[in-house]
Amino acid sequence: MLALLDRVRPKVVLIEAPADASNLLPDLTRAGTRPPIAILAYTDSVPVRTFVYPLAEYSPEYQAIRWAKQSRVHVEFIDLPSDVFLGLQDVEWQRLRSGNVSTPEPVSDVEQSQDDNGSDWRTNASPMMVPEPPRSIYERIAERSGEPDYDTFWERRFEHNLSDQAYQLAALTLGRELREEPDPLSWRAENLVREAYMRRRIQEVIASGVEPERIVVVVGAFHAPVLGLENPAITDEELRRLPRRGSKLTLMPYSYFRLSSQSGYGAGNRAPAYFQMAWEQLRVGRFQELPQRYLSELARLLRESGHHRSTAEVIEAVRLAETLSALHDGYAPTLADLHDAAVTLMAHGDRGIIAEALAQVDVGTAIGELPEGVSRTSIQDDFERHINRLKLNKYKSAVAQELSLDLRENRYAKTAQAAFLDLERSSFFHRLRVLGVEFAIAVPSRQDQATWEELWRLQWRPECEIALVEAVLLGETIELATAYQFQQRLNEATAIDSTAAIIRDACLCQLPAAMDAARRRLQELAAESSDLKAIALAADELRQAIRYGDVRKFEVSPLLPLLEVLFVQGCLSLDAAATCDAKTAQELMPAIDQFHRISLEHAEHVEVELWHTELHRLANADDRNPLLSGYAAAILLERGLMATAELSQEISRRLSPGIPADLGAGWFEGLSQRNRPALLARQVLWEELARYVEALDAEQFLRAVVVLRRALGSFTPAQKRQICENLAEFWQVERESAQEALGGRLSEAELQQLAGLNDFNFDNL
């Protein structure tokens, strides 16, 4: 293409890209701009629609733009404007929602790149009888040429064609042949509209006085054959009738991973780092050395990962790749040839050994850069200011990195900003999380109970930039957008637990105004709620927010009265909630845990005595779920609020033949959920359990064994041995004999009994 431009020396260069993005052309070639980059179009109203037009350094469009700037030649984009592309996306979205998917319809240009790989096939057939998708023309071309895939066909026949005139003729011929194929994936209505619009722009340039032979148009091979004057252009009326969505445009850094088909995006380029390498070799006139450079880089990566590879293996791999290329009458090895050679001679037939290294050398980790002052949204600029101010530049990388934060004040720092740098970083990350910008993702901290430590995994991806641009509809800065997002969540909040979560999030984001608004909303909802689980979740969210108060430098006193109100409501709701089935009881145990944790951490602020009273009431109740009654007894025992004599009496009452077996065993399961060392130390418990099991008849035993087996199954092997030793003492068996019996092999009869128990169907009990 560059040779053609040098030969023709056109007055105008026209490029297949959104026409309204032409004003971004100066920024694409500005000093400091480093590909890969992308033009991002997005709607200026909800629902947000976006599409991306990516450019690598070796993209023909990007090189044509650079040539035009260096040659001081007029250049512009001539494809459909972004508002039409986004309008067509809306048409497609509405069509899919209506279920009318029987025929191909216009979709975005981004989706078209996926169609070119034959991956977007639709049918209106019954879901029970989905036919095989039709094989695309690209798959058929690869098969006829004897290549494993179309990418290899294109590389061998086109990328390696170093004769510029022959390349141009081959591309035009391919375009004509593709248009003669009855392939529905190529014949989208959108393609016809785009081509008619591009013809209109070409004809307008000619009408302005530029000779046709002094115009060079850079487009895909499929479109090239029909852009001549012999075909009609789109009319004013047809253009007026096209669907549109108000749109805005911006530039964004892009990544090689996003460009590659391995990312799931599929921009028609599965190995961008490899093709960047090929482009660099072409530019210096040493394309034949590409196999040596590629395989040497692969060997270097293998050595860094601990797999030694000799120079001789690299040399033999180069020779094998060249031989494979010769077998296909190729000018040079393709990427597929290089892969085959590497697997054979550098991985010794095991692709898994070099899979990671292949991914690095094929796809790479390059991320583009844009200088300050380029056309960007206010929220993008705000993001960059935060990245610089918080010293996070090195983390804006395609490679994931972990960052540990200490939110406490650094007393050795020289400035206030430096003293609370990690705290400000944390607030920034949490604000991005609320906005759905996944630049930083929280991971479990090494200090589970530490409020001052956070661990984050940082990785920049183009999706982060897209989400950031979409957030500009909420506010011009990250802080304003986050505050607006909180307000939206509050407007939709109808449950106390979700409202309390907003309070905690606002605390983490250091937005006191949002936290105060959520607190007032929670007060309104709390007066109407009696759902124990929701009350517990809300109270626990407040507990955690209060824990962060000191380290995050905000006043917690307004939250304490609200926590007290929720705690009282939870206490008074406990008895009624315990009238439930076994499944609901399992779900309520975490809620009881949360209230108990609050009673310990905030004993000076909440009604602890009321909580203990309600626990005693539940523990003694015969008409409440036995699992929860046993669990309440376990908490009281743990807190020293149930004496051994009282426990013995309760065990004797609960584990007696007069109580239905499944209820007695259910109570024991609840009791065994907490403070197991204390239970193991109470011999009376195991003696009562032994007597209880001995007194059961066959049917009662089957009912009880379901629950007992589940309860005892969660004990550790050491705890199970202790249980058996307790029982051995009750049965007056020597401890050593018991240990020997437990350590021995099971007899055949015992194994059969266990197998029968495993296979037993308890559903009918």
C-alpha positions, -999 to +999 in steps of 0.1 A: +000+000+000+028+024+009+045+016-025+012+024-043+009+057-025+045+066-033+039+057-070+006+075-074+012+105-051-025+111-046-041+144-037-066+127-014-065+095+006-099+081+017-101+054+044-128+030+055-136+043+090-164+063+106-167+096+087-173+118+117-141+106+132-120+125+107-115+153+133-095+128+153-069+122+125-044+148+139-044+130+172-038+096+156-004+108+144+005+132+171+039+129+188+034+107+218+007+085+203+018+049+202-004+022+187-023+000+193-051+026+198-087+027+189-115+051+180-144+045+205-179+057+196-206+057+223-242+069+225-248+101+245-279+087+262-290+054+278-291+026+269-254+029+261-242+014+229-205+014+218-183+003+190-146+003+186-124+008+156-089-005+165-056+004+148-022-013+152+010+001+139+009-023+109-028-016+101-030-003+065-054+025+077-029+037+102+000+036+078-021+055+052-028+082+077+009+085+086+018+087+049-007+114+042+005+135+071+042+131+061+033+139+025+009+168+035-019+151+016-056+155+025-069+124+043-104+116+056-126+088+067-156+078+045-175+050+062-209+055+078-209+080+106-209+066+142-245+077+149-257+055+121-236+026+132-250+029+167-285+033+153-281+001+134-270-016+166-303-005+182-322-020+153-303-053+157-309-053+195-346-047+191-348-074+164-331-099+187-353-090+216-384-095+195-373-130+185-372-122+148-338-138+140-346-157+109-327-135+085-294-116+087-298-080+096-275-050+100-252-052+130-222-031+141-190-030+122-174-046+153-197-076+150-190-077+112-154-086+120-166-116+138-188-125+109-158-125+086-146-155+106-180-173+101-188-173+138-221-153+138-246-177+123-283-174+132-314-196+126-350-196+135-352-233+138-366-250+169-340-251+197-346-289+199-336-293+163-307-269+156-291-277+123-253-275+118-242-239+110-233-235+073-196-236+067-184-201+058-168-193+025-135-187+044-135-222+057-141-235+022-113-214+008-089-228+034-099-263+027-095-259-011-061-244-007-049-272+016-044-248+046-055-255+082-074-222+083-082-190+064-056-170+084-028-193+071-042-190+036-042-152+038-008-150+052+008-173+026-010-159-004-012-122+006+010-112+035+040-129+018+032-113-016+059-086-017+049-073-052+027-044-045+009-044-079+003-082-077-010-078-042-035-052-052-048-072-081-050-104-059-070-085-033-094-071-059-098-105-074-106-120-040-131-093-033-149-100-066-150-137-060-163-133-025-191-112-038-201-139-062-206-164-034-241-168-020-228-165+015-254-149+038-228-138+063-212-115+037-244-102+022-256-081+051-278-051+044-254-031+064-226-038+039-247-025+010-255+006+029-219+012+039-207+008+003-234+031-010-223+058+015-186+053+007-194+058-030-212+090-021-182+103-003-158+093-032-181+110-057-182+142-036-144+144-036-144+139-074-171+166-077-148+190-058-123+189-087-100+160-077-092+136-106-102+100-099-067+088-107-054+111-079-075+095-052-065+064-032-092+046-012-081+022+015-108-004+022-112-041+028-110-064-002-147-073-001-158-036-006-131-026-031-146-039-063-179-020-060-167+015-051-163+027-087-185+053-104-205+026-122-225+019-090-250+043-075-244+063-043-268+066-014-293+094-020-302+122+004-336+105+011-320+071+018-294+087+041-322+106+060-341+074+066-312+055+082-316+049+120-294+071+142-284+074+179-268+106+192-231+097+196-197+110+207-162+099+197-130+095+217-096+079+214-084+052+237-053+031+242-058-005+230-040-037+236-026-066+215-046-090+236-078-073+228-068-073+191-062-110+191-090-135+185-079-152+217-096-124+237-130-134+224-133-102+204-119-114+172-108-083+153-095-105+125-060-107+139-052-137+161-014-129+166-008-091+166+026-093+182+037-117+155+024-095+127+041-065+144+073-084+142+067-092+105+059-056+098+092-045+114+111-070+093+094-058+062+102-022+069+140-029+072+140-052+041+149-083+061+116-103+059+134-136+053+149-133+088+114-134+105+116-172+113+150-167+130+137-138+151+104-154+160+119-187+171+148-170+189+123-150+209+104-181+217+135-198+229+143-168+251+109-170+268+113-207+273+147-202+290+133-175+313+106-199+324+132-226+332+131-247+300+165-248+285+166-247+247+198-248+227+208-227+197+209-259+177+172-266+184+163-231+172+184-236+140+167-269+133+133-254+140+140-227+114+150-252+088+119-273+095+096-243+092+112-234+058+108-270+047+071-270+056+067-237+037+083-252+006+060-281+007+031-256+003+050-237-024+053-207+000+077-178-002+083-179+036+071-199+066+037-189+080+028-187+116+013-222+114+046-235+100+065-218+128+042-234+154+046-268+139+083-265+139+084-252+174+062-279+188+083-306+170+118-295+178+115-271+208+087-288+227+096-324+216+060-329+205+043-316+237+026-283+228+017-277+265+054-271+273+055-240+250+019-229+250+025-200+274+055-188+255+037-191+222+009-169+235+034-143+246+053-142+213+021-144+192-002-120+211+021-100+233+013-076+261+017-042+243-007-014+252-010+018+233-004+053+246-020+087+240-004+120+249-020+146+271-043+169+252-058+144+228-095+142+223-108+124+253-138+126+276-136+145+309-138+113+329-109+098+309-088+128+317-098+126+354-088+089+354-054+098+340-050+125+366-057+100+394-033+075+379-005+101+379-013+116+413-016+082+430+016+069+413-002+040+395+013+044+361+033+012+362+002-008+370-016+004+338-004-028+321-019-057+303+000-080+328-019-084+361+000-072+391-008-073+428-007-042+450-009-044+488-023-013+505-017-002+541-045+023+549-030+036+581-012+069+582+024+068+572+039+089+599+073+091+582+059+107+550+068+144+544+034+155+530-002+148+540-009+134+505+020+109+509+009+100+544-025+088+532-015+076+497-027+041+501-060+052+516-066+074+486-057+046+463-082+024+480-110+049+476-101+054+440-102+016+434-136+013+452-151+041+431-140+024+399-156-009+413-189+009+418-187+022+383-180-012+368-145-003+357-125-034+365-090-019+365-085-030+401-101-061+416-100-068+453-086-102+464-087-117+498-063-101+522-036-120+540-049-104+572-086-114+573-094-093+603-073-063+595-093-032+585-061-014+575-049-039+548-062-044+513-049-065+484-058-056+448-050-071+415-045-045+388-047-050+351-056-026+324-078-038+295-096-019+268-129-030+284-119-007+313-116+023+291-150+015+275-167+012+309-150+044+319-163+063+288-198+049+294-197+063+330-193+098+316-231+098+312-233+097+351-208+125+357-179+144+344-154+130+369-150+097+387-162+112+420-193+128+404-202+097+384-198+075+415-220+098+436-247+097+408-244+059+407-251+058+444-281+080+440-295+057+413-290+027+436-308+045+464-337+054+442-341+017+433-335+004+469-365-013+485-347-037+509-327-028+540-298-051+532-292-036+498-295-001+513-270-009+540-246-022+514-247+013+498-237+028+531-207+005+533-198+011+497-200+049+502-178+045+532-152+026+512-154+052+484-151+081+510-183+098+499-199+110+531-228+127+514-238+095+497-234+076+530-256+100+548-283+098+522-282+060+523-284+061+561-316+082+560-331+058+534-322+028+557-339+044+586-371+047+566-370+010+554-359-004+588-392+006+604-411-017+581-389-047+580-392-080+599-371-103+577-344-117+600-320-124+572-323-090+556-320-073+590-289-093+598-273-085+565-280-048+569-267-048+605-236-066+594-230-041+566-232-013+592-209-032+615-182-034+588-187+002+579-182+012+615-150-010+617-135+011+589-143+044+606-110+051+622-088+039+594-109+057+567-112+089+586-150+093+587-174+099+616-192+067+626-214+081+654-245+087+631-244+049+622-244+036+658-281+045+667-292+028+634-272-003+643-288-004+677-323-002+661-316-030+637-301-051+665-333-048+686-354-056+655-333-087+649-336-099+685-374-095+684-376-113+651-356-143+661-383-164+678-408-160+649-382-167+623-373-200+640-406-215+631-394-228+598-383-259+579-348-274+578-337-257+546-347-222+559-330-230+592-297-236+574-301-202+558-308-185+591-277-197+610-254-171+593-279-144+603-277-156+640-239-155+636-240-119+624-261-107+653-238-126+678-207-110+662-224-075+667-232-083+703-195-090+709-180-061+689-205-034+700-216-046+735-215-010+747-240+002+721-265-027+716-290-045+738-268-075+746-291-087+775-320-088+751-300-109+727-291-134+754-327-135+765-339-144+730-312-170+727-323-187+759-359-186+747-350-202+715-327-228+731-355-239+755-383-239+729-398-273+718-419-258+691-391-241+671-368-256+645-345-280+665-315-271+644-318-235+655-326-244+691-294-265+692-274-237+676-287-211+702-277-235+729-242-238+714-238-200+714-249-198+751-225-226+760-197-208+742-204-176+760-205-194+794-242-186+798-253-223+800-240-243+830-230-280+826-259-291+846-283-272+824-267-286+793-269-322+807-306-316+815-313-303+780-294-332+763-314-357+783-346-340+773-337-336+737-321-370+731-347-393+745-368-420+729-400-399+734-387-372+710-389-380+672-355-392+661-350-367+634-358-338+658-334-350+684-306-355+660-314-321+644-309-304+678-276-322+682-265-311+647-272-274+657-253-279+690-223-293+672-218-263+648-199-242+673-171-245+700-163-282+693-134-284+717-158-275+746-183-301+734-155-328+732-145-320+768-180-326+781-182-363+786-219-361+796-229-351+761-214-382+745-228-405+771-263-391+765-258-394+728-247-430+732-278-439+753-300-421+728-288-441+698-290-474+718-326-467+726-337-461+690-355-489+671-346-496+635-369-471+619-360-443+643-323-451+638-327-446+600-343-413+606-317-401+631-287-414+612-293-390+583-288-360+605-262-375+628-241-386+599-242-350+584-234-334+618-205-358+627-192-358+591-180-322+595-157-330+624-120-334+617-104-368+619-087-358+652-121-347+666-137-379+655-110-399+673-117-379+704-154-387+701-147-424+699-124-422+729-151-405+749-176-433+739-149-459+747-146-445+782-184-447+786-185-483+774-155-490+797-132-499+768-094-491+773-083-460+754-054-480+738-077-507+726-101-481+712-073-464+693-061-498+680-096-507+668-101-474+651-067-476+633-074-511+620-089-522+587-126-526+584-139-561+580-158-572+549-190-572+568-184-537+580-176-525+545-208-540+532-228-523+560-213-489+551-219-495+514-255-503+522-258-471+541-243-451+513-268-465+488-298-461+511-325-438+498-337-416+526-361-395+505-391-417+516-385-411+553 
